[in-house]
Amino acid sequence: MTKKRKRAKKPAPLVAPPSTKKRQTQSINENKKKRNSNAHFSDTSESLKLIRDYHTLNKRLEQNARDDSIDAQERKLKAEKIRQEQQAMGGIEKYQQASMYGAKSSKFVCAHWVEPLLKEHILISSSTDPASGTKTTVRPRILDVGAIDNQYLQYDWFDAVPIDLNAQHKSVVQADFFDYAHAHIEKHQKEHNPFDAIVLSLVLNFQGDPRRRGDMLALAADARLLRAGGLVYVALPSASLDNSRYCDEDHLIQVCETLGLKLVEKKRSAKLALLAFQQTSGDAASSGFQAYNVVSKTFLYPKEMSRAPAKSGDTRNNFAVMLKSSTLAR
């Protein structure tokens, strides 16, 4: 009788195939490597120079938009020329690559600063359905402005809405902060749904106009966008404050206090200034701080604030933050 030959077992692979989760992680890491490999920066000084040059062109765009000495046609032509200069540098995509390169070298992860403070200052509320007795937890919500990607996916106790002018991640909403805030405030009468925190990480310095920076802070502090007791996080390059001709840390804090924002934490490193504020101007029963007129798209401040007195020094930058009421729609 012929014996059945046993089928030889297939040898086990020397390396086990990665799990689905591991494959997803590998894919994410590969995509990150691809993005970083496209940056082509030899060192941080090169990436910082590109960021500075891009900011300078942004400032020229803002100045051109407010230049009443020329007509609309000339203003349009000058704006197109400036945007062409930005595109020649690589556009906002190259700017974002420079920002990511700098963040990687500094090892700063904004979420690691935001989350502990949120846990400390924001109470998680809950409501109970009187009919069923079911208890529902209301998760805190944050608006992350200028988010290249979503750093908050790792946290399961609060929700984040990241927005950016040039979204690089599918979970990031492509939107300008001023447009997003306007639309949110416009819906306020029908649907009051303010955020518990707003993160402005390296976006104030991206704005070219000191008045526009003040307007950005005013919108972040607005009771229709930020609830009473909510937090506003401001991250800036240290040089924006330390080397500025017209602004320093104390002046920025005074501007924020005018908007009802009280400083609750500040941290410093060689490269970054981190300031966290809490909105104290109102409560759930009051209207709270509001400077923005949604109909005319203008700002009316209870107290205007100009630039701080100039400091001497040829190497200083012109970073400044102002609160100036506007009379014309933007």
C-alpha positions as CSV (number, residue, x, y, z in Angstrom):
1,M,0.0,0.0,0.0
2,T,1.4,3.4,-1.0
3,K,1.8,5.7,2.0
4,K,0.4,9.2,1.6
5,R,3.2,11.7,1.5
6,K,2.8,14.5,4.1
7,R,2.6,17.9,2.5
8,A,5.6,19.9,3.7
9,K,4.6,22.9,5.8
10,K,5.3,26.2,4.3
11,P,8.2,27.8,6.3
12,A,7.1,30.7,8.5
13,P,8.4,34.1,7.2
14,L,11.3,35.5,9.0
15,V,9.4,38.7,9.6
16,A,5.7,38.6,10.3
17,P,3.5,40.6,7.9
18,P,2.5,43.9,9.6
19,S,-1.0,44.2,11.0
20,T,-3.5,46.5,9.3
21,K,-2.9,49.2,12.0
22,K,0.8,48.8,11.5
23,R,0.5,49.1,7.7
24,Q,-1.6,52.3,8.2
25,T,1.1,53.7,10.5
26,Q,3.8,52.9,8.0
27,S,1.8,54.5,5.2
28,I,1.4,57.7,7.3
29,N,5.1,57.7,8.1
30,E,5.9,57.2,4.4
31,N,3.7,60.1,3.5
32,K,5.4,62.3,6.1
33,K,8.8,61.3,4.8
34,K,7.7,62.2,1.2
35,R,6.5,65.7,2.4
36,N,9.7,66.3,4.3
37,S,11.8,65.1,1.4
38,N,10.2,67.6,-0.9
39,A,11.3,70.4,1.4
40,H,14.9,70.5,0.2
41,F,16.2,72.7,3.0
42,S,19.8,72.3,3.9
43,D,19.3,73.7,7.4
44,T,16.8,75.7,9.6
45,S,18.4,79.1,8.6
46,E,17.3,78.4,5.0
47,S,13.8,77.5,5.9
48,L,13.6,80.6,8.3
49,K,14.7,82.9,5.5
50,L,12.0,81.6,3.2
51,I,9.4,82.2,6.0
52,R,10.7,85.7,6.6
53,D,10.7,86.5,2.9
54,Y,7.1,85.2,2.5
55,H,6.0,87.2,5.5
56,T,7.6,90.3,3.9
57,L,5.6,89.8,0.7
58,N,2.4,89.3,2.7
59,K,3.1,92.6,4.4
60,R,3.5,94.3,1.0
61,L,0.2,92.8,-0.1
62,E,-1.6,94.3,2.9
63,Q,0.1,97.6,2.5
64,N,-0.8,97.7,-1.2
65,A,-4.5,96.8,-0.4
66,R,-4.6,100.0,1.8
67,D,-2.7,102.3,-0.5
68,D,-5.1,105.1,-1.4
69,S,-2.5,107.0,-3.4
70,I,-3.0,104.7,-6.4
71,D,-6.1,103.7,-8.3
72,A,-7.8,100.3,-8.2
73,Q,-6.2,99.1,-11.5
74,E,-2.7,99.9,-10.4
75,R,-3.4,98.3,-7.0
76,K,-4.5,95.1,-8.7
77,L,-1.4,95.0,-11.0
78,K,0.9,95.5,-8.0
79,A,-0.9,92.7,-6.1
80,E,-0.5,90.3,-9.0
81,K,3.2,91.1,-9.2
82,I,3.7,90.4,-5.5
83,R,1.7,87.1,-5.8
84,Q,4.0,86.1,-8.7
85,E,7.0,86.7,-6.4
86,Q,5.4,84.4,-3.8
87,Q,4.8,81.8,-6.5
88,A,8.4,82.1,-7.7
89,M,9.4,81.2,-4.1
90,G,7.2,78.1,-4.3
91,G,4.0,79.6,-3.1
92,I,2.2,78.7,0.1
93,E,3.1,75.0,-0.4
94,K,6.8,75.8,0.0
95,Y,6.0,78.1,2.9
96,Q,4.2,75.2,4.7
97,Q,7.1,72.9,4.0
98,A,9.4,75.5,5.6
99,S,7.1,75.7,8.6
100,M,7.0,71.9,8.9
101,Y,10.8,71.7,8.6
102,G,11.1,74.3,11.4
103,A,8.6,72.5,13.6
104,K,10.4,69.2,13.2
105,S,13.8,70.8,14.1
106,S,12.3,72.5,17.2
107,K,10.4,69.3,18.2
108,F,7.4,71.5,19.1
109,V,4.0,69.8,18.9
110,C,1.3,72.3,19.6
111,A,-1.2,69.7,20.7
112,H,1.1,68.7,23.6
113,W,0.7,72.3,24.9
114,V,-3.0,72.7,24.2
115,E,-4.4,69.5,25.7
116,P,-3.2,69.8,29.3
117,L,-4.4,73.4,29.6
118,L,-7.7,72.4,28.0
119,K,-8.1,69.7,30.6
120,E,-7.3,72.1,33.4
121,H,-9.5,75.0,32.5
122,I,-12.4,73.6,30.5
123,L,-15.2,71.8,32.4
124,I,-16.8,68.9,30.5
125,S,-20.5,69.6,30.7
126,S,-23.4,67.1,30.5
127,S,-27.1,67.2,30.0
128,T,-29.9,64.8,30.9
129,D,-33.0,64.1,28.8
130,P,-36.0,64.5,31.2
131,A,-38.1,62.0,29.3
132,S,-35.6,59.1,29.1
133,G,-33.2,60.1,31.8
134,T,-30.3,59.5,29.3
135,K,-27.2,61.5,30.2
136,T,-25.2,63.0,27.4
137,T,-21.7,64.3,27.7
138,V,-21.0,67.5,25.7
139,R,-17.5,67.1,24.3
140,P,-15.3,70.3,24.3
141,R,-14.5,71.7,20.8
142,I,-11.5,73.6,19.6
143,L,-10.8,75.5,16.5
144,D,-7.2,75.1,15.3
145,V,-6.3,77.9,12.9
146,G,-3.5,77.4,10.4
147,A,-3.4,73.6,10.9
148,I,-1.1,71.9,8.4
149,D,-2.4,68.6,9.7
150,N,-4.6,67.4,12.5
151,Q,-2.5,66.9,15.7
152,Y,-5.6,66.1,17.8
153,L,-6.7,62.8,16.4
154,Q,-4.9,61.0,19.2
155,Y,-7.3,62.5,21.8
156,D,-10.7,61.0,22.4
157,W,-12.2,63.3,25.0
158,F,-12.6,66.5,22.8
159,D,-13.1,67.4,19.2
160,A,-11.0,69.6,17.0
161,V,-11.9,71.6,13.8
162,P,-8.6,72.3,12.1
163,I,-8.6,74.9,9.3
164,D,-5.9,76.1,6.9
165,L,-5.6,78.2,3.8
166,N,-4.0,75.3,2.0
167,A,-5.1,72.1,3.7
168,Q,-2.6,69.2,3.6
169,H,-4.7,66.6,5.4
170,K,-8.2,65.2,4.6
171,S,-9.4,66.1,8.1
172,V,-8.4,69.8,7.7
173,V,-11.0,72.2,6.4
174,Q,-9.6,74.5,3.7
175,A,-10.7,78.0,4.8
176,D,-9.5,81.5,5.6
177,F,-10.0,82.3,9.3
178,F,-11.7,85.6,8.7
179,D,-14.2,84.0,6.3
180,Y,-14.8,81.0,8.6
181,A,-15.3,83.3,11.7
182,H,-17.7,85.5,9.7
183,A,-19.8,82.6,8.6
184,H,-19.9,81.1,12.1
185,I,-20.9,84.5,13.7
186,E,-23.5,85.0,11.0
187,K,-25.2,81.8,12.0
188,H,-25.1,82.8,15.7
189,Q,-28.7,84.0,15.9
190,K,-30.0,80.6,14.7
191,E,-27.4,78.3,16.1
192,H,-25.3,79.4,19.1
193,N,-22.4,76.9,19.1
194,P,-19.2,78.6,20.2
195,F,-15.9,76.8,20.6
196,D,-14.3,76.0,23.9
197,A,-10.8,77.0,22.7
198,I,-9.2,78.7,19.7
199,V,-5.6,78.0,18.7
200,L,-3.6,80.6,16.8
201,S,-0.3,78.8,16.3
202,L,2.2,80.8,14.2
203,V,-0.6,82.6,12.3
204,L,-0.5,86.1,13.8
205,N,2.9,86.6,12.4
206,F,1.7,85.3,9.0
207,Q,-0.6,88.3,8.8
208,G,1.2,91.3,7.1
209,D,-0.9,94.1,8.6
210,P,-0.7,95.0,12.4
211,R,-4.4,96.0,12.3
212,R,-5.3,92.6,10.8
213,R,-3.5,90.9,13.6
214,G,-5.6,92.8,16.1
215,D,-8.8,91.9,14.2
216,M,-7.8,88.2,14.3
217,L,-7.4,88.3,18.0
218,A,-10.7,90.1,18.3
219,L,-12.5,87.4,16.3
220,A,-10.9,84.7,18.4
221,A,-12.1,86.5,21.6
222,D,-15.6,87.1,20.2
223,A,-18.4,85.6,22.4
224,R,-20.1,84.3,19.3
225,L,-17.1,82.3,18.4
226,L,-15.6,81.5,21.8
227,R,-17.7,80.7,24.8
228,A,-17.4,82.5,28.2
229,G,-14.4,81.0,30.0
230,G,-12.9,79.7,26.8
231,L,-9.2,79.6,25.9
232,V,-7.2,81.4,23.2
233,Y,-3.8,80.0,22.5
234,V,-1.2,82.2,20.8
235,A,2.1,80.8,19.6
236,L,4.6,83.1,18.0
237,P,8.3,83.0,17.1
238,S,10.2,84.5,20.0
239,A,11.9,87.0,17.7
240,S,8.5,88.5,16.8
241,L,8.3,89.9,20.4
242,D,11.9,90.0,21.5
243,N,13.4,91.7,18.4
244,S,10.4,93.8,17.5
245,R,10.7,97.5,17.1
246,Y,7.0,98.1,18.0
247,C,5.8,95.2,20.2
248,D,6.9,93.1,23.2
249,E,5.3,90.5,25.4
250,D,3.7,93.1,27.8
251,H,2.2,95.1,24.9
252,L,0.6,92.0,23.4
253,I,-0.8,91.0,26.8
254,Q,-2.3,94.5,27.1
255,V,-3.9,94.2,23.7
256,C,-5.5,90.8,24.7
257,E,-6.7,92.3,28.0
258,T,-8.6,94.9,26.0
259,L,-10.4,92.0,24.3
260,G,-11.4,90.5,27.7
261,L,-8.6,87.9,27.6
262,K,-6.8,87.2,30.8
263,L,-3.3,85.5,30.7
264,V,-3.4,82.1,32.3
265,E,0.0,80.7,31.1
266,K,3.1,81.7,29.3
267,K,6.1,79.6,28.2
268,R,9.3,80.6,26.5
269,S,12.0,78.8,24.5
270,A,14.8,80.1,22.3
271,K,12.5,79.9,19.3
272,L,8.9,80.2,20.6
273,A,6.7,82.4,22.8
274,L,3.6,80.5,24.0
275,L,0.8,82.6,25.6
276,A,-2.6,81.2,26.7
277,F,-5.5,83.4,27.6
278,Q,-9.0,82.9,29.1
279,Q,-12.1,84.9,28.1
280,T,-13.4,86.6,31.2
281,S,-15.6,89.4,29.7
282,G,-18.9,87.7,30.1
283,D,-20.9,84.7,31.2
284,A,-23.6,82.5,29.7
285,A,-26.2,85.1,30.5
286,S,-24.5,88.1,28.9
287,S,-23.4,88.9,25.4
288,G,-19.7,88.9,26.3
289,F,-17.1,90.6,24.1
290,Q,-18.1,91.6,20.6
291,A,-16.3,94.0,18.4
292,Y,-17.2,92.6,14.9
293,N,-20.2,93.9,12.9
294,V,-21.2,90.9,10.8
295,V,-23.4,93.1,8.4
296,S,-20.7,95.7,7.6
297,K,-17.7,93.4,8.2
298,T,-16.2,96.1,10.3
299,F,-14.6,96.3,13.8
300,L,-15.5,98.8,16.6
301,Y,-13.3,98.6,19.6
302,P,-14.2,100.0,23.0
303,K,-10.5,101.0,23.3
304,E,-8.1,101.4,20.4
305,M,-4.5,100.4,20.8
306,S,-1.7,101.7,18.6
307,R,1.8,100.2,18.2
308,A,4.1,100.3,21.2
309,P,6.7,103.2,21.3
310,A,9.5,102.4,18.9
311,K,12.7,100.8,20.3
312,S,16.1,101.6,18.8
313,G,18.2,99.1,16.9
314,D,18.9,98.6,13.2
315,T,18.4,94.8,13.3
316,R,14.9,94.9,14.8
317,N,11.8,93.7,12.9
318,N,8.5,95.6,12.5
319,F,6.1,93.1,14.1
320,A,3.2,94.9,15.8
321,V,-0.3,94.3,16.9
322,M,-2.9,97.1,16.8
323,L,-6.6,97.6,17.6
324,K,-8.1,100.1,15.2
325,S,-11.8,100.5,14.5
326,S,-12.6,100.1,10.8
327,T,-15.1,102.1,8.8
328,L,-15.1,100.3,5.5
329,A,-15.9,96.7,4.5
330,R,-12.9,94.5,3.8
